[in-house]
Amino acid sequence: MEPTLVRIGVMDSRRPQAVVTVPVRHLRGWERLRRALARVLAITGTGLVVGNIALLVVPFPHVHLCLFPVALILGPIIGVAAWRDRALLGPGAIGCPRCGDSTAVPAQLAGWPARFNCDHCHIMVELNPAIPRR
């Protein structure tokens, strides 16, 4: 993972933003596709297996009519969301914009903007890539 400058802020635009460095791995096209296909297969496959077991245990037609289409639709939607992620953030620690305490950046946090909650004051912290000024 290469260190990348990111702009840190809270979900309140009135607060000043800071610039910190966190490790980021930019995903290539085939990595994004592999992650998306794995999510589609996992969600759709799990939904179909659970649907078949539920159909055997509770033989109501509503289970068959509702759970299978939901599994077949939800898998590709989550796969598209996974495909749109272009970067994975590595584990690290940054200062919270509100309370100032050190908060941990979760490992494998995906996408821009990357959002997570502060460990201490529980506000939503948002990380965006910092664009260097020319």
C-alpha positions in Angstrom: 0.0 0.0 0.0 1.3 3.4 -0.9 0.8 6.4 1.4 -1.7 8.9 0.0 -2.8 12.3 1.2 -6.4 12.4 2.2 -8.6 15.2 3.4 -10.3 14.5 6.7 -13.5 16.1 7.8 -16.8 15.5 9.7 -20.2 15.4 8.0 -20.6 19.1 9.0 -19.2 21.4 6.3 -18.8 24.3 8.8 -15.7 22.7 10.4 -12.3 23.1 9.0 -10.7 20.1 7.2 -7.3 18.7 7.8 -5.0 16.8 5.5 -3.4 13.5 6.7 -1.6 10.6 5.1 -3.1 7.1 5.2 -2.0 3.9 3.3 -4.2 3.4 0.2 -4.2 0.6 -2.3 -5.7 1.6 -5.7 -7.6 -1.3 -7.3 -7.0 -2.3 -10.9 -9.9 -3.2 -13.2 -9.5 -6.9 -12.8 -9.4 -6.6 -9.0 -12.5 -4.6 -9.0 -14.2 -7.1 -11.2 -13.1 -10.1 -9.1 -14.4 -8.4 -5.9 -17.7 -7.6 -7.6 -18.2 -11.2 -8.9 -17.3 -12.6 -5.5 -20.0 -10.4 -3.8 -22.6 -11.3 -6.4 -22.0 -15.0 -6.0 -21.8 -14.9 -2.2 -25.1 -12.8 -1.8 -27.1 -14.6 -4.5 -25.8 -18.1 -3.6 -26.5 -17.5 0.1 -30.0 -16.2 -0.6 -30.8 -19.1 -2.8 -29.6 -21.7 -0.3 -31.5 -20.0 2.5 -34.5 -19.8 0.3 -34.4 -23.5 -0.5 -34.0 -24.5 3.2 -36.8 -22.1 4.2 -39.0 -23.6 1.5 -38.4 -27.1 2.8 -38.9 -26.1 6.5 -41.8 -23.6 6.0 -43.7 -24.6 2.8 -45.4 -21.3 2.2 -45.5 -20.0 -1.4 -44.7 -16.5 -0.1 -41.2 -17.7 0.8 -40.6 -18.9 -2.8 -42.2 -15.9 -4.4 -40.4 -13.2 -2.3 -37.0 -14.6 -1.2 -35.7 -15.9 -4.6 -36.3 -12.6 -6.5 -34.8 -10.6 -3.7 -31.7 -12.8 -3.7 -31.4 -12.6 -7.5 -31.8 -8.8 -7.5 -29.8 -7.9 -4.4 -26.7 -9.8 -5.5 -26.0 -7.8 -8.6 -26.9 -4.5 -6.8 -24.2 -5.2 -4.2 -21.8 -6.4 -6.9 -22.2 -3.1 -8.7 -21.5 -1.2 -5.5 -18.4 -3.3 -4.9 -17.2 -2.7 -8.5 -17.5 1.1 -8.0 -14.9 1.0 -5.2 -11.6 2.2 -6.6 -9.4 2.1 -3.5 -8.9 0.2 -0.3 -7.6 2.0 2.8 -5.2 0.3 5.0 -5.3 0.3 8.8 -4.0 3.5 10.4 -4.8 6.1 13.0 -5.9 9.7 12.5 -6.9 12.5 14.8 -10.7 13.1 15.1 -11.8 16.5 13.8 -14.2 17.0 16.7 -12.7 15.5 19.8 -9.0 15.5 18.7 -8.4 11.9 20.0 -6.7 9.4 17.9 -9.2 7.1 16.1 -8.4 4.0 14.1 -9.2 3.8 10.4 -10.7 0.4 9.8 -8.7 -2.0 7.6 -10.0 -2.6 4.1 -12.3 0.4 4.2 -13.3 0.8 0.5 -14.3 3.7 -1.8 -14.2 7.4 -1.8 -15.5 9.1 0.3 -14.5 6.6 3.0 -16.7 7.0 6.0 -16.4 5.6 9.5 -17.3 6.6 13.1 -14.9 8.0 15.7 -14.2 5.5 18.5 -14.7 8.2 21.2 -17.3 10.7 20.2 -19.1 8.6 17.6 -19.3 11.2 14.9 -19.1 10.3 11.2 -15.6 10.9 9.9 -15.2 11.3 6.1 -12.0 10.8 4.2 -11.6 12.2 0.6 -8.6 12.1 -1.6 -6.6 15.4 -1.3 -6.0 17.0 -4.7 -2.7 18.8 -4.7 -2.9 22.4 -5.7 -0.8 23.5 -8.7 
